[in-house]
C-alpha cells in the first residue's frame, strides 16, 4: 500500500505518462513560483486540479488495463495529490483494476438484484464457458436493460452491451460487440412521452448534456421557488410533508 510519500517500486511507462498528460492537458503545473520556501498559488492550483484525479485514473486503466503502482505514483506527482489519498480513490471503485490484466478485454456483468432477476448469474457462467474474462460487478447504471454489461478494452474505448430486442443477452452478442467496438444503441424508456410521468418526464425530450435545454423544459423551477420562499419556509414545508431520508434509517429531512 502506498505511503504518504512518493516512490513506487517501478516507474510509470511512457504510455501511462502519455495517457495521464492527455487527460489533464491544459492545466499547467501546480507549483507556480517558489520564493523563500513559500509556494505562491500552489495550494489554490492543487485544489483546482484535484477533480482531475478520476480522469487520470480512467486514462491509466484504459491505457494499461490496470492502475499500476508506477502509474498511480506518476498521477499523484503530477497532480500533487498525496499517494495514500490517490490509492484510496483508486481502490474505492470496482472498475479500476490493481493487478496486471490477464486479458485485453474484461467483461463486467452486473450481479445486483435487478440484473440477477433477468439472468445475470447464468450469463456470467456462459461467458466464462465461452472463454471470456468476466468480472461480476456492482450496479453499472443500466437497470432498464439488464443484465447490464460493460466491456473494458485495454487501449480502446469501453463498450456497453444489451439485447436490442429486449430479450436476454447472449455470449455471441457480447463477442460481436467486443469485436466491432460498437456499443448497443441506447434504449427508450417504455413510458417516454406519457403525460403522467413526473421523474421521467424529460427522458428522451431534453438533451442531457445541455443545461440550457434543461432550463427550457422547466429545469430548476423548483429551486427558484425554494429560493423565493426562503430557508425557514422551505424547512417548514419539508417538515410538514413528513419526508424522510432513504439511507435506511429514515431520518427526518425537515431539520
N, C-alpha and C positions, 0 to 999 in steps of 0.2 A: 504493500500500500504506500502511495506517495506520502512524503513528509510535508511539512510546511515549507520546505526548501526545494529549489530546482535541482535537477541532477538525475536524469533517468540513466539506466544501465546502457541503453543504446540510443543513438541519435535518431531523430526523425529522418525518414527517407526523403529524397528530393521530391518525389511525387506527393508525399504528405505535406511537405512545406509549401509546394506549389498550390495544393488544394486549399490550405489554410489562407495563404496570401490572396487567392482569388475570392474566398468567402468574405474577407474583411477588407478588400481593396478600397482605397479612397479615404481611410480613416486616419492615416498618418500615425507617427509614434506617440506613445503615451507621454513619455518624458520630453517636454518641450525645451526646457532650459534648466541647467543646474548651476547654481551660484552659491558658493559658501555653504555647501551641503544642503541647500534648500532647493527642492524641486518645484519650480514655478509651473502652475497649471497641471501638474501631474495628477493630483487627486481627482480633479474635475474630469480630465481626459480619461482616466481609468474608469470612472463611473459611466462616462459616455459610451464606453466600449464593452461594458460587462454583458450587455444584451447580445453581443456577437459570439459569446461562448458556445451557445447551442448551434448557430450556423457553422461555426468552426468544427464542432464535433460531428455534425452531419456530413460536412465535407470530408473529414477524416474517414468516417465509416464508409462513405461512397467510394473514396479513392482506394482504400486499402482493404476494405472488408472487415475492419475492426478498429478499435481505438487502442493503438499501441502505446506503451509507456513513453516511447520517444516522441510520438505524435502528440500525446497529451501534454508532455513537458514543453514541447515547442509552442503549442497553442497558448499555454499558460504564460510562457515567457513573452510572447508577442502581445498578449492582451493585458499582461501584468495582473493576472488573477492568481491567487495562492494555489499551488498544485493540489493541496488537500481539498480545497473548495471545488476545483475543476474535477477532481476524482469523484467527489460526492455527486456532482451533476451527471457525470458520465455513467456512473453505476446506478443512478436512480431510474433511468429509462430503459425499458426492456429491449428496445430496438437497437441499442448500442451493444456491440459485442466486445469482449475483453480478452478473447483468446484468438490466435491466428485462425482464419477461416479454413474449414475443411472442404469447402466448395465455393465456386464463384457465385452461385445463386443460392439464396436461403429463402425458403417458402415459409412465411409466417401465417399461421391459421389461428384465428381467434377461437379460444375454447371457453369463453364466458357463457353464461346461461343462455342468452338469446341464440347464439350460434350452435351451442350443444343441441338445442331443441330441433335444429334443422340439419343435423348430421355431421357436425364438425369433427367429432372424435373418429367416426368411421372414415371421413375424408383424410384425416391425418394418417391413419393406418394405411389407407390405399395409396397415398402419395409416397409414403416411406417404402411400401412394397414395390412401387414403380422406380425407386432409386433416387427420389428427390431428397435433398437435405431439408428437413422440416423442423420448425420450432413452434410449439404451442405457445400462443401469445395472449396477453390480456386484450381488452377491447381495442379494436382498430378503428372504431368510429364509423362502421358501416353496417349497423344493425339491420337496416332495411333491406340489405342484400346478402344476408348471411347464408352460409358461413363465410365470414369476411376473410379475404386472403390478400396479402401483400407480399410481393417478391422483391427482396433486396438483391441487387445485381452489382457486384464489385466493378467499379469503373464505369458504370452506366446508370441510367435513371431507374428508379423503382417502378414497379408495375403492380397495379391492383387488378384483381380477377373476380368476376362474378358471372353467373349464368344469365345470359341475355333474356332467355325465355322465362325466367323466374323459377326454374327448377334447380335441383342441386347441382353444384359444380362438380365436374368430373376431372380426374387426373389428366385426361387428354386436353381439356380446355386450359388447364394450368400450363401444360407443356407448350401449347400453341402460343399462349400469352408470353411465356418466357422467351421462346424462340423469336417471336416477332418484335418484342419490346413494346407492344401496344397494350395499354390498359383497356379494360372493358368500358364502354361508354357509360356515363352516369345514367342512373335510372330515375324515373319520375316518381315523385311522391304520389301514391294512388289517389289521394284526396285532393290533389292540386286543383285549384280553381273553385273549390267548394266554398260558397259564401259564408258557411257556418264556421269555417276554420278561424282560429284566433292565433295560436302559437305558430302555426304553419302557413298562415295566410299569404306570406310574402315569398314562399318557396316557389321557384320557377317564374317569379314575376320580377323580383329585384336582383340586380347584378350584385352578387355577394362581395365583389371587390371594390364597390363604389359607395362611399358614404353619402355622396350627393344623391345617388339613386335611392338609397335607403331613406333619406330625408324626404325626397319627393313623394314617397309612398307612405308617409306618416311616421317615419322613424323619429325617435326622440321626443314625440309629443308628450308622452307620459313624464319624461324627465323635465320638460319645460313646465308642465303643470305642477310638478313637485316643487320646482324652484319658486314658482309664483306663490304656492301655498305657504312656503316657509317651513323650517325644520320642526317646530312644535306641532303644527297641524298635521304634517306628514306622520310623525310619531303617533299622534292620537288616532289617525286613520288606520295605521297598521295595527295598533293595539286593539282597536275596536273590531277589526276584521278577524282577529284571532289567528293570524298567520304564524306558522311555526317553521323552524329550520328543518332541513331534510337530511341532516347528517346522522340521524339515528336516535339522537337524544331528544329531538322535538323541542328544542329550546324556543321560547317565545321570541319573536323578532321585533316587537314594539318596545324596545328598551332604549 
